[in-house]
């Protein structure tokens, strides 16, 4: 299940892979994320039975791309991680379903403060169009990867 908290601002490097929780920690609830337009769903990806299909239809997403972000399997891994961690936004909602592994989506709240959203297997996260965000893997040595389905309203190349 997704977890979220306010975080220290980091610009990249090895620090981006760490939790970066404030002291004392300031958790962010699903209700608070919802107020920002961030939606969360849990999808059983092991026994997938089409439960995601109605959501895809609701959001108008007809294209998807499965991406395996791993140092030895993802082309140009280091440069792409820098790109993903650069703050950006999309003109469409960003829908991401985690099939395996884990990582962080960082989003800005209404006061321009960073919130870190930890996502792992079974988490479906929807970031609203126009929301500044960035993405990185986490520091779990056992993982250091994420397999994620990117959903789009039209055929396009993923950019983070």
Secondary structure by P-SEA (a helix, b strand, c coil): cbbbbbbcccccccccccccccccbbbbcaaaaaaacbbbbbbccccccccaaaaaaaacccbbbbbbbccccccaaaaaaaaaacccccccbbbbbbccccbbbbbbccccbbbbbbbcccbbbbbcccccbbbbbcccccccccbbbbbbcccccccc
